[in-house]
Amino acid sequence: MSTFHWLDVERIGEELAERHPELDPLSVAFPRLRELVVNLPGFAEERGHPCNERILEAIQQAWIDEAAG
């Protein structure tokens, strides 16, 4: 299993859609979304790439796209 980071938004969206089909991405608040991402197997925070609201928005959109898929 390869690791992925905050900037791998498509991969994160895929992982979230696969592991949490019961959740509506639009109903997940950003603090909870951050927690879900950090707990994904293979996720590793990369030094110099902190998480911010723009990244969380991109992850949420990737999750929506993947769930609609």
Wavefront OBJ file of the C-alpha trace (Angstrom):
o trace
v 0.000 0.000 0.000
v 1.442 3.362 -0.987
v 1.093 6.372 1.243
v -0.775 9.505 0.245
v -0.942 13.054 1.574
v -3.209 16.103 1.829
v -2.564 17.095 -1.781
v -3.731 13.705 -3.097
v -7.334 14.857 -3.052
v -8.654 12.422 -5.687
v -7.151 9.459 -3.868
v -8.569 10.681 -0.575
v -11.999 11.131 -2.178
v -11.848 7.562 -3.487
v -10.810 6.199 -0.109
v -13.558 8.086 1.717
v -16.238 6.956 -0.748
v -15.086 3.359 -0.415
v -14.788 3.322 3.374
v -17.754 5.525 4.299
v -20.600 4.886 1.831
v -23.079 5.559 4.632
v -21.976 9.193 4.964
v -23.199 12.101 2.875
v -20.060 14.141 2.085
v -22.074 17.366 2.232
v -23.159 16.666 5.813
v -19.635 16.097 7.138
v -18.218 19.161 8.898
v -14.601 20.005 8.130
v -13.256 19.026 11.593
v -14.848 15.581 11.145
v -13.630 15.374 7.539
v -10.093 16.095 8.692
v -10.405 13.339 11.301
v -11.716 10.851 8.721
v -8.811 11.618 6.383
v -6.132 11.381 9.075
v -7.487 7.959 10.045
v -7.414 6.501 6.522
v -4.983 3.595 6.165
v -1.987 4.781 4.185
v -2.498 8.474 4.909
v 0.616 10.283 6.115
v 0.862 13.998 6.689
v 3.717 15.402 4.658
v 5.931 18.036 6.158
v 5.367 21.385 4.498
v 1.845 20.513 3.320
v -0.539 21.357 6.139
v -4.263 20.949 5.845
v -6.386 24.053 5.261
v -9.956 24.901 4.298
v -9.186 24.956 0.566
v -7.750 21.448 0.705
v -10.711 20.182 2.722
v -13.098 21.716 0.169
v -11.236 19.959 -2.652
v -11.336 16.668 -0.739
v -15.060 17.080 -0.091
v -15.685 17.735 -3.796
v -13.577 14.713 -4.808
v -15.586 12.588 -2.361
v -18.871 13.912 -3.792
v -17.691 13.186 -7.329
v -16.551 9.681 -6.419
v -19.762 8.874 -4.525
v -21.852 10.054 -7.481
v -19.720 8.079 -9.752
l 1 2 3 4 5 6 7 8 9 10 11 12 13 14 15 16 17 18 19 20 21 22 23 24 25 26 27 28 29 30 31 32 33 34 35 36 37 38 39 40 41 42 43 44 45 46 47 48 49 50 51 52 53 54 55 56 57 58 59 60 61 62 63 64 65 66 67 68 69
